[in-house]
Structures are given as C-alpha cells and as structure tokens.
Amino acid sequence: ILTHPDYIDGNPDLIKPKKLLNPVKASKSHQELHRELLMNHKRGLSMESKPELQRVLEHRRRNQFIRQKKEEEEAKKLQSPFEKELLKRHQRLDQLEKEQEKQEDHEPEFIKVKENLRRT
C-alpha cells in the first residue's frame, strides 16, 4: 500500500518537487553519442563498424608495429660476430648466476651462516 503525497491537495502555496535530471543523460558527450547512434541506425549502418578515425588510427598503429619489428630484425642481422659473441657470453653469465642462486636457495640456513662466520 502506497501513501499519497501531501502536495496533491492543490494548495498553491506549496512548492511541488521536480524530478531530478540524470547527470549522464544531461552531459553533452552522451547526447552527441546518442544522436550519432540514432543517425547511424536511421542510415542502416552496422553498430559493429568502427568510426573512420578509429579505423585509421588502428591501421597506423599496426603499420608502425610491423615497421618496428622489421627494424629490430634488420638490427639483429647486422650484428657483427663480435657483438654476437658478447651477447652469448652475457647470456651464459646470467644463466650461471641463476644456477648459483638456485643452489644457494636449497642450502639450509645454518650452512650459510657458518660460511659467513668462517669468512669473518
């Protein structure tokens, strides 16, 4: 059971409440988007198709990514034998350091402390 509001009596002195506006629907960007959607619907354009600007930007990004990949591959091809050897040694050193860390992790704590005491 709903109660009826008091302002229906017709008293002219009372201020009648107004319905609040939805801030999302009142925003200009929402109105423009809604207008664009209505126009696209009237024209029969698919909602799945992207705006032209967005398609162009994605195409540029894709081309830039492909160009960057090609440049990286060319840079790898142009490496001298000396640079390749340096890279191999660096990778080998990294791998050895990782193996040492793994071995240290498996040792009990008291052995690590004992080695530190021997050094001092």
Backbone torsions as a table, in degrees:
resi	resn	phi	psi	omega
1	ILE	NA	124.7	179.7
2	LEU	-99.7	141.2	176.5
3	THR	-88.5	146.0	179.9
4	HIS	-84.1	142.4	-179.8
5	PRO	-67.5	155.9	-176.8
6	ASP	-75.3	-20.7	-173.4
7	TYR	-80.9	1.5	-179.3
8	ILE	-80.1	-10.6	-176.2
9	ASP	-57.6	-25.3	-179.0
10	GLY	95.9	13.8	178.7
11	ASN	-69.8	118.6	-176.3
12	PRO	-72.0	-15.9	-178.4
13	ASP	-78.0	-22.7	-177.6
14	LEU	-79.2	144.5	176.4
15	ILE	-90.9	125.1	-178.6
16	LYS	-84.0	136.0	-178.9
17	PRO	-70.6	148.7	178.0
18	LYS	-109.4	152.5	178.7
19	LYS	-70.9	135.3	-179.2
20	LEU	-73.1	145.7	178.1
21	LEU	-81.8	143.0	175.1
22	ASN	-78.4	119.8	-175.9
23	PRO	-64.4	-26.6	178.8
24	VAL	-70.6	-46.5	-178.8
25	LYS	-70.7	-25.0	-179.1
26	ALA	-80.4	-15.4	-176.9
27	SER	-71.8	146.5	-178.3
28	LYS	-63.9	-41.0	-176.8
29	SER	-63.7	-38.2	179.1
30	HIS	-66.3	-42.8	-179.9
31	GLN	-63.2	-41.9	179.3
32	GLU	-65.5	-41.4	178.3
33	LEU	-63.5	-43.0	179.3
34	HIS	-62.9	-42.7	178.5
35	ARG	-61.8	-42.5	179.5
36	GLU	-65.0	-41.2	178.4
37	LEU	-63.2	-41.8	178.5
38	LEU	-63.4	-42.9	179.8
39	MET	-64.6	-41.3	178.3
40	ASN	-64.5	-37.5	179.7
41	HIS	-66.3	-41.1	179.5
42	LYS	-65.7	-37.8	179.2
43	ARG	-73.9	-20.3	-178.8
44	GLY	88.9	16.4	178.3
45	LEU	-74.3	146.6	-179.3
46	SER	-73.0	141.8	177.6
47	MET	-74.4	-18.0	-179.0
48	GLU	-75.7	-25.7	-177.7
49	SER	-72.6	144.7	-177.8
50	LYS	-91.6	156.3	175.4
51	PRO	-61.9	155.6	-175.1
52	GLU	-61.0	-41.4	-179.4
53	LEU	-60.6	-45.0	-179.3
54	GLN	-64.1	-40.1	178.3
55	ARG	-63.1	-42.7	-179.4
56	VAL	-64.2	-44.0	-179.7
57	LEU	-63.1	-41.9	178.3
58	GLU	-64.8	-38.5	178.4
59	HIS	-63.4	-42.7	178.3
60	ARG	-63.7	-44.4	178.9
61	ARG	-59.7	-43.9	-179.3
62	ARG	-62.6	-45.5	178.6
63	ASN	-62.8	-40.5	179.6
64	GLN	-64.7	-40.1	179.3
65	PHE	-64.4	-44.0	179.4
66	ILE	-63.8	-43.3	179.1
67	ARG	-61.5	-41.0	179.8
68	GLN	-64.7	-41.6	177.8
69	LYS	-60.9	-43.3	179.4
70	LYS	-61.9	-42.9	179.4
71	GLU	-62.4	-40.5	178.6
72	GLU	-64.2	-41.8	178.9
73	GLU	-64.4	-40.7	177.6
74	GLU	-64.2	-38.6	179.0
75	ALA	-64.5	-37.5	178.2
76	LYS	-67.3	-37.6	-179.5
77	LYS	-68.1	-33.5	-176.0
78	LEU	-84.1	2.6	179.5
79	GLN	-66.5	139.3	178.3
80	SER	-77.5	161.9	177.8
81	PRO	-58.7	-34.1	178.8
82	PHE	-62.9	-45.6	179.1
83	GLU	-63.5	-39.2	178.4
84	LYS	-62.7	-42.5	-180.0
85	GLU	-65.1	-41.0	177.2
86	LEU	-61.3	-41.3	179.1
87	LEU	-63.6	-43.2	178.2
88	LYS	-60.9	-44.1	179.9
89	ARG	-64.2	-40.8	179.0
90	HIS	-62.2	-43.7	178.5
91	GLN	-63.9	-40.6	179.3
92	ARG	-63.5	-43.0	178.1
93	LEU	-62.7	-42.2	177.4
94	ASP	-60.4	-42.2	-179.1
95	GLN	-65.3	-41.0	178.6
96	LEU	-64.1	-40.9	178.3
97	GLU	-62.8	-40.5	178.1
98	LYS	-64.0	-40.8	178.9
99	GLU	-64.3	-40.8	178.2
100	GLN	-63.6	-40.7	178.1
101	GLU	-63.1	-39.6	178.6
102	LYS	-64.2	-41.4	179.9
103	GLN	-65.7	-40.1	178.9
104	GLU	-66.0	-33.1	-179.8
105	ASP	-68.6	-29.8	-177.9
106	HIS	-81.6	-17.3	-179.8
107	GLU	-74.5	143.4	176.0
108	PRO	-65.2	157.4	-175.4
109	GLU	-64.0	-38.0	-175.8
110	PHE	-66.5	-27.8	177.7
111	ILE	-71.0	-39.9	177.9
112	LYS	-62.5	-43.2	-179.2
113	VAL	-65.2	-41.3	-179.5
114	LYS	-62.2	-41.6	178.2
115	GLU	-64.9	-38.1	177.8
116	ASN	-66.1	-37.3	179.4
117	LEU	-67.9	-38.3	178.7
118	ARG	-62.0	-39.2	-179.1
119	ARG	-65.1	-35.5	-178.5
120	THR	-84.3	NA	NA
